[in-house]
Amino acid sequence: MSETPEHTSEQTSDDPRVDTRAELLPEEAAAGSEDPEAQAAEILAESDERTDDPEGTRDESAQTPDPEVGSGA
């Protein structure tokens, strides 16, 4: 993932959300994580990028539905 000037992992590491997100969910704990804080910072930076520019990041998301699917077209 590329980092944007607004949201870098270094900036996000000071974000209080990182501490909360770094607490692994049960399924994450089962899979393991070498660095939960870095993982949390990256997840939050990516989330912020999608929030700040939903149209610009739409095609990058594997979870974005195809606009033609289910549109009745």
CYANA upper distance limits for C-alpha pairs under 8 A (distance plus 0.5 A):
  1 MET  CA     46 GLU  CA      8.43
  3 GLU  CA      7 HIS  CA      7.05
  3 GLU  CA      8 THR  CA      6.03
  3 GLU  CA      9 SER  CA      8.26
  3 GLU  CA     45 ALA  CA      8.43
  4 THR  CA      8 THR  CA      6.74
  4 THR  CA     49 GLU  CA      8.22
  7 HIS  CA     11 GLN  CA      6.98
  7 HIS  CA     12 THR  CA      7.09
  7 HIS  CA     45 ALA  CA      5.95
  7 HIS  CA     48 ASP  CA      7.76
  7 HIS  CA     49 GLU  CA      7.70
  8 THR  CA     12 THR  CA      6.62
  8 THR  CA     45 ALA  CA      7.04
  9 SER  CA     13 SER  CA      6.52
  9 SER  CA     38 ALA  CA      7.87
  9 SER  CA     41 ALA  CA      6.02
  9 SER  CA     42 GLU  CA      6.41
  9 SER  CA     45 ALA  CA      7.14
 10 GLU  CA     14 ASP  CA      7.89
 11 GLN  CA     15 ASP  CA      7.65
 12 THR  CA     18 VAL  CA      7.63
 12 THR  CA     41 ALA  CA      6.04
 12 THR  CA     42 GLU  CA      8.50
 12 THR  CA     44 LEU  CA      7.96
 12 THR  CA     45 ALA  CA      7.16
 13 SER  CA     18 VAL  CA      6.75
 13 SER  CA     37 GLU  CA      8.00
 13 SER  CA     38 ALA  CA      8.05
 13 SER  CA     41 ALA  CA      6.28
 14 ASP  CA     18 VAL  CA      8.06
 15 ASP  CA     19 ASP  CA      8.39
 16 PRO  CA     20 THR  CA      7.62
 17 ARG  CA     21 ARG  CA      6.57
 17 ARG  CA     44 LEU  CA      8.41
 18 VAL  CA     22 ALA  CA      6.25
 18 VAL  CA     37 GLU  CA      6.83
 18 VAL  CA     40 ALA  CA      6.00
 18 VAL  CA     41 ALA  CA      6.13
 18 VAL  CA     44 LEU  CA      7.90
 19 ASP  CA     23 GLU  CA      7.33
 19 ASP  CA     37 GLU  CA      7.36
 19 ASP  CA     40 ALA  CA      8.36
 21 ARG  CA     37 GLU  CA      8.25
 21 ARG  CA     40 ALA  CA      5.90
 22 ALA  CA     36 PRO  CA      5.43
 22 ALA  CA     37 GLU  CA      5.44
 22 ALA  CA     39 GLN  CA      7.77
 22 ALA  CA     40 ALA  CA      5.63
 23 GLU  CA     36 PRO  CA      7.82
 24 LEU  CA     28 GLU  CA      6.01
 24 LEU  CA     29 ALA  CA      6.02
 24 LEU  CA     36 PRO  CA      7.65
 25 LEU  CA     29 ALA  CA      6.58
 26 PRO  CA     30 ALA  CA      6.70
 27 GLU  CA     31 ALA  CA      6.85
 28 GLU  CA     32 GLY  CA      6.43
 28 GLU  CA     33 SER  CA      7.78
 29 ALA  CA     33 SER  CA      7.52
 33 SER  CA     39 GLN  CA      8.40
 35 ASP  CA     39 GLN  CA      6.69
 36 PRO  CA     40 ALA  CA      6.44
 37 GLU  CA     41 ALA  CA      6.58
 38 ALA  CA     42 GLU  CA      6.68
 39 GLN  CA     43 ILE  CA      6.68
 40 ALA  CA     44 LEU  CA      6.59
 41 ALA  CA     45 ALA  CA      6.53
 42 GLU  CA     46 GLU  CA      6.63
 43 ILE  CA     47 SER  CA      6.63
 44 LEU  CA     48 ASP  CA      6.50
 45 ALA  CA     49 GLU  CA      6.67
 46 GLU  CA     50 ARG  CA      6.81
 47 SER  CA     51 THR  CA      6.65
 48 ASP  CA     52 ASP  CA      6.48
 49 GLU  CA     53 ASP  CA      6.55
 49 GLU  CA     54 PRO  CA      8.30
 49 GLU  CA     57 THR  CA      8.11
 50 ARG  CA     54 PRO  CA      5.43
 50 ARG  CA     56 GLY  CA      8.33
 50 ARG  CA     57 THR  CA      6.20
 50 ARG  CA     58 ARG  CA      8.16
 53 ASP  CA     57 THR  CA      6.71
 54 PRO  CA     58 ARG  CA      6.30
 57 THR  CA     61 SER  CA      7.33
 58 ARG  CA     64 THR  CA      6.89
 59 ASP  CA     64 THR  CA      7.66
 65 PRO  CA     69 VAL  CA      7.82
 67 PRO  CA     71 SER  CA      7.51
 68 GLU  CA     72 GLY  CA      8.23
 68 GLU  CA     73 ALA  CA      7.13
 69 VAL  CA     73 ALA  CA      8.46
